[in-house]
Amino acid sequence: MKKFMDCYSILGVPFEASQGEIKMAYRKQSKKVHPDNGGSASQFIRLRRAYDILSNENSRSKYNIAYQQFHQSQKGRQAKKPSGDEKKQKEKSQARKKSSDENNTKKHSKRIDWKRVGFFSIALNVVYTIIVAVIVYQLIDKQASFVRSQQDIEILESDIVEINNEKLIYEEELFEANTYIKNLEIENEDLVAAISLQTDNDSDDDERSENSSRDDITKEYFTIGSSKEEVKDIMGKPSRETDFRLRYEFSTIFINSDGVVSGWHDISDVLKVE
C-alpha cells in the first residue's frame, strides 16, 4: 500500500496556513535539506513536491479532501483496536508465519539473492534519477538567473541611453540660453553706444550750429565721394570706427581704399546725406 504523504508535516505548517506562511516555510526548509548544503536529494524532492501541491489553490483543495479522508480513516483504525486475546492470536499467527518464511528463506536463498540484486539495481536507478533531476534543476535555475541578469543589464543600458539623450537636450537648451544672453549683451552695448552717440550728436549739433553762424561755408550733408574726415565733421564721432566703416547707431557708412564714401545703410535714419 502506498504511504500517504503529509505535505503539511513535511513543510512544518498547520492545515490552515496561508500561502505566505507556506512559501516562507518552504524557503526555510529548502536551505536545510538542499543537496548543496549537505541535505538529502530525496528529502529535497519530497519538500519540493509538497510545496508544489500546497502552493497551487486547485491542487491544494484536491489534496485537502484526500488529507481529511486519510485522517478520518486513521481515527477509525485507532477506534477498532483488537482486544487482548485477539492480539495474542495475531502474535502467534505472525510468529508461525515468520517461522514459515524463515524456512522458505533457507530453501530459496538463491532466488532471494537474485531478488536482492534486482532491488539494489532499482534502488541505484532511483538514486541516479534523483541526482540527475537535482542537477537539471540547478542548471535550469542558474540559466533563469542568468537570463534575469541579462534583462536587468538591458534595462540599465536603456536607462543610460535615455539619460544621455536628456543630457544632450539640456546642453542644447543651455547653448541656446547662452547665445540669447550674448545677443542681449550685444544689443545692450549697441543701445548704450547709440545713446552715447545721440548725446555726442546733440553736443556736435550745438557745436555745428555755433560754427555755422561763424562760418557759412561749413557743410551740413555728405554724399558719395565725401572724405572720411568730412563725414566726421558733419556726423560727429561715430559709435564704431574701422578703416572701411563708420557706424552711427545701427546705420553704417562704407569707406573705400581711397578714404572717401562709397555707400551707406541708413537703418536708424540718422545719416545726413544728400
ABEGO torsion letter per residue (X at the ends): XBBBBBAAAAAGBBAABBAAAAAAAAAAAAAAABAAAGBBAAAAAAAAAAAAAAABAAAAAAAAAAAAAAAAAAAAAAAABBBAAAAAAAAAAAAAAAAAAAAAAAAAAAAAAAAAAAAAAAAAAAAAAAAAAAAAAAAAAAAAAAAAAAAAAAAAAAAAAAAAAAAAAAAAAAAAAAAAAAAAAAAAAAAAAAAAAAAAAAAAAAAAAAAAAABAABBABBBBGBBAAAAAAAAEBBABBBAABBBBEABBBBBBAAGBBAEBBBAAGABBBX
